[in-house]
Amino acid sequence: MPEGRGVFITATDTSCGKTLLGVLLARVFRERGLKVGVMKPVETGCLLEGGVPTPVDALRLMEASGFTAPLDVVNPYRFKEPLAPTVAAGLNGVRIEPEKIVACFESIQHLSDITIVEGAGGIAVPLCEGLTMGGLAKMLGLSTVVVVPQRLGCINHTVLTLRYAESLGLCVKGVVLNHLEKEEDESVPHNRRELERLGVKIIGELPHISGSTLPDEVYTIATFLI
């Protein structure tokens, strides 16, 4: 599949801020007059509403983008268990089919100027037999952006993630550092400089966000990704 106009948001781990970045980018792209498509191919750890798993992340992306495709297209697979997709699917007797995800993605692309796809967990998390999240990004023909939490350990996690992306032949647009916590550890003032010394391309650094204000840094990040 040829590379399309869009981005695959991945991370060094789970709960790094992928959805947050996706929501912020969707708002900026929409502000710039673009029709924004969004996709969360698989979401685990869904809340149960009336006994039915509700994909909170996918719904947040849809709300931010104004995208109105059916939820089953935006999020074809959802599970209540907060586990890796392969494990959650197996517990529910479901086989995740890459072909179905690709078909949904293509229908979204046809409706959009730019498409934001959010992975689940980190880049090497298995999606189904023989395919990881990074492999899915490659299959969809999308460049990637890696979200990295600004905290102790992020240097190692970032380097390993980028090496894995390189092994897949992925086009990595860059890294976004995310300040998850208001109270930060002593590594934070040094992490960015050390990562850049190691050759890591950092395209933005999100402050700890509370409220709905768009931080200025998001506009810089969005410019790198269009």
C-alpha positions as CSV (number, residue, x, y, z in Angstrom):
1,M,0.0,0.0,0.0
2,P,1.5,3.4,-0.9
3,E,2.2,5.9,1.9
4,G,-0.8,8.0,2.5
5,R,-1.3,11.4,4.1
6,G,-1.5,10.6,7.7
7,V,0.4,9.5,10.8
8,F,0.5,6.5,13.0
9,I,0.9,7.4,16.7
10,T,2.9,4.8,18.7
11,A,4.8,5.0,21.9
12,T,7.5,3.4,24.1
13,D,4.9,1.9,26.4
14,T,1.3,2.0,27.3
15,S,-0.3,5.1,29.0
16,C,2.3,7.4,27.5
17,G,-0.2,9.9,26.0
18,K,-0.9,8.6,22.5
19,T,-4.6,9.5,22.7
20,L,-3.7,13.0,24.1
21,L,-1.4,13.7,21.2
22,G,-4.0,12.3,18.7
23,V,-6.7,14.6,20.2
24,L,-4.5,17.7,20.2
25,L,-3.4,17.0,16.6
26,A,-6.9,16.4,15.4
27,R,-8.0,19.8,16.9
28,V,-5.1,21.6,15.2
29,F,-5.6,19.9,11.8
30,R,-9.3,20.7,12.0
31,E,-8.6,24.3,13.0
32,R,-6.5,24.5,9.8
33,G,-9.5,23.5,7.7
34,L,-8.6,19.9,7.1
35,K,-11.1,17.0,7.1
36,V,-9.5,14.8,9.8
37,G,-10.1,11.0,9.8
38,V,-9.2,9.1,13.0
39,M,-8.8,5.4,13.7
40,K,-8.1,3.2,16.8
41,P,-7.9,-0.2,15.2
42,V,-8.0,-2.0,18.5
43,E,-8.8,-0.7,22.0
44,T,-8.4,-2.8,25.2
45,G,-9.3,-1.9,28.7
46,C,-12.7,-0.6,27.6
47,L,-15.3,0.5,30.1
48,L,-18.4,-1.6,30.1
49,E,-21.7,0.2,29.5
50,G,-24.7,-2.0,29.6
51,G,-22.4,-5.0,29.3
52,V,-20.9,-3.6,26.1
53,P,-17.2,-2.5,25.8
54,T,-17.0,1.3,25.2
55,P,-13.8,2.5,23.5
56,V,-13.2,5.8,25.3
57,D,-10.0,6.6,23.4
58,A,-11.6,6.1,20.0
59,L,-14.6,8.3,21.0
60,R,-12.3,11.0,22.2
61,L,-10.5,11.0,18.9
62,M,-13.8,11.2,17.0
63,E,-15.1,14.1,19.2
64,A,-11.9,16.1,18.7
65,S,-11.8,15.5,14.9
66,G,-15.5,15.8,14.2
67,F,-15.2,12.6,12.2
68,T,-18.6,10.9,11.8
69,A,-17.8,7.5,10.3
70,P,-19.5,4.5,12.1
71,L,-17.7,3.6,15.4
72,D,-17.1,0.0,14.1
73,V,-15.1,1.5,11.2
74,V,-13.0,3.8,13.5
75,N,-12.6,1.1,16.1
76,P,-13.2,-2.4,14.6
77,Y,-11.9,-4.3,17.6
78,R,-12.6,-3.5,21.3
79,F,-12.2,-5.5,24.5
80,K,-12.8,-4.9,28.2
81,E,-9.6,-6.6,29.4
82,P,-6.7,-4.2,29.8
83,L,-4.3,-6.6,28.0
84,A,-2.3,-6.9,24.8
85,P,-4.6,-7.2,21.8
86,T,-3.6,-10.8,21.1
87,V,-4.4,-11.8,24.7
88,A,-7.6,-9.9,25.0
89,A,-8.8,-11.2,21.6
90,G,-8.0,-14.8,22.6
91,L,-9.9,-14.5,25.9
92,N,-12.9,-13.4,23.9
93,G,-12.6,-16.0,21.1
94,V,-11.9,-13.3,18.5
95,R,-9.4,-13.4,15.7
96,I,-8.1,-10.0,14.8
97,E,-7.9,-9.8,11.0
98,P,-5.4,-7.3,9.5
99,E,-7.4,-7.3,6.3
100,K,-10.4,-5.9,8.1
101,I,-8.3,-3.2,9.7
102,V,-6.9,-2.2,6.3
103,A,-10.3,-2.1,4.7
104,C,-11.6,0.2,7.5
105,F,-8.5,2.4,7.2
106,E,-8.9,2.8,3.4
107,S,-12.6,3.8,3.8
108,I,-11.5,6.4,6.4
109,Q,-8.7,7.7,4.1
110,H,-11.2,8.3,1.3
111,L,-13.2,10.5,3.5
112,S,-10.3,12.5,4.9
113,D,-7.6,15.0,4.0
114,I,-5.4,13.5,6.8
115,T,-5.8,10.4,8.9
116,I,-4.6,9.9,12.5
117,V,-4.2,6.2,13.5
118,E,-3.5,5.4,17.2
119,G,-1.9,2.1,18.1
120,A,-2.4,0.2,21.3
121,G,0.5,0.0,23.8
122,G,4.0,0.2,22.5
123,I,5.3,-0.3,19.0
124,A,6.3,-4.0,19.5
125,V,3.0,-5.0,21.1
126,P,1.5,-8.0,19.2
127,L,-1.7,-7.2,17.3
128,C,-2.3,-10.7,16.0
129,E,-0.2,-13.7,15.1
130,G,2.9,-12.5,13.2
131,L,2.0,-8.8,13.3
132,T,2.9,-6.1,15.8
133,M,1.7,-2.5,16.1
134,G,4.8,-1.4,14.2
135,G,4.1,-3.9,11.5
136,L,0.5,-2.5,11.2
137,A,1.9,1.0,10.6
138,K,4.1,-0.4,7.9
139,M,1.1,-2.3,6.4
140,L,-1.0,0.9,6.3
141,G,1.9,2.8,4.7
142,L,2.0,5.5,7.4
143,S,4.8,7.4,8.8
144,T,5.0,7.2,12.6
145,V,5.5,9.5,15.6
146,V,6.7,8.1,18.9
147,V,5.3,9.4,22.2
148,V,7.8,9.2,25.0
149,P,7.0,10.0,28.7
150,Q,9.5,12.5,30.1
151,R,10.8,10.5,33.1
152,L,13.6,8.3,34.3
153,G,14.2,5.4,31.9
154,C,12.9,7.2,28.8
155,I,16.4,7.2,27.1
156,N,16.7,3.5,27.0
157,H,13.0,3.0,26.0
158,T,13.3,5.5,23.2
159,V,16.4,4.1,21.7
160,L,15.0,0.5,21.8
161,T,11.8,1.7,20.2
162,L,13.5,3.5,17.4
163,R,15.8,0.6,16.7
164,Y,12.8,-1.6,16.4
165,A,11.1,0.9,14.0
166,E,14.2,1.0,11.9
167,S,14.3,-2.8,11.7
168,L,10.8,-2.7,10.2
169,G,11.8,0.0,7.7
170,L,9.3,2.5,9.2
171,C,9.5,6.2,8.5
172,V,9.7,7.8,11.9
173,K,8.9,11.5,11.7
174,G,10.2,12.1,15.2
175,V,9.7,11.8,18.9
176,V,7.3,13.8,21.1
177,L,8.3,14.0,24.8
178,N,5.3,14.1,27.1
179,H,5.3,15.5,30.6
180,L,2.8,13.1,32.2
181,E,3.3,14.1,35.8
182,K,3.1,17.5,37.4
183,E,5.8,16.4,39.9
184,E,8.9,15.3,37.9
185,D,12.0,13.3,38.7
186,E,15.5,14.6,38.5
187,S,16.2,13.1,35.0
188,V,13.7,15.4,33.3
189,P,16.0,18.4,32.8
190,H,18.6,16.2,31.1
191,N,16.6,13.7,29.1
192,R,16.0,15.8,26.0
193,R,19.6,16.9,25.6
194,E,20.9,13.4,26.1
195,L,18.4,11.9,23.5
196,E,19.4,14.6,21.0
197,R,23.1,13.8,21.6
198,L,22.3,10.2,20.7
199,G,20.8,11.4,17.4
200,V,17.1,11.2,18.3
201,K,14.9,13.7,16.4
202,I,12.6,15.4,18.9
203,I,9.8,17.3,17.2
204,G,8.1,18.6,20.3
205,E,7.7,18.4,24.0
206,L,4.2,18.6,25.6
207,P,3.9,20.2,29.0
208,H,1.8,18.7,31.7
209,I,-1.7,19.5,30.5
210,S,-4.7,20.3,32.5
211,G,-7.8,21.7,30.9
212,S,-8.6,22.1,27.2
213,T,-6.1,24.8,26.2
214,L,-4.0,23.9,23.2
215,P,-0.3,24.3,24.1
216,D,1.7,26.2,21.5
217,E,4.0,23.2,21.0
218,V,1.2,21.2,19.3
219,Y,1.2,23.6,16.4
220,T,5.0,23.0,15.9
221,I,4.4,19.2,16.1
222,A,1.5,19.4,13.6
223,T,3.7,21.3,11.1
224,F,6.2,18.4,11.1
225,L,3.5,15.9,10.4
226,I,1.6,17.5,7.5
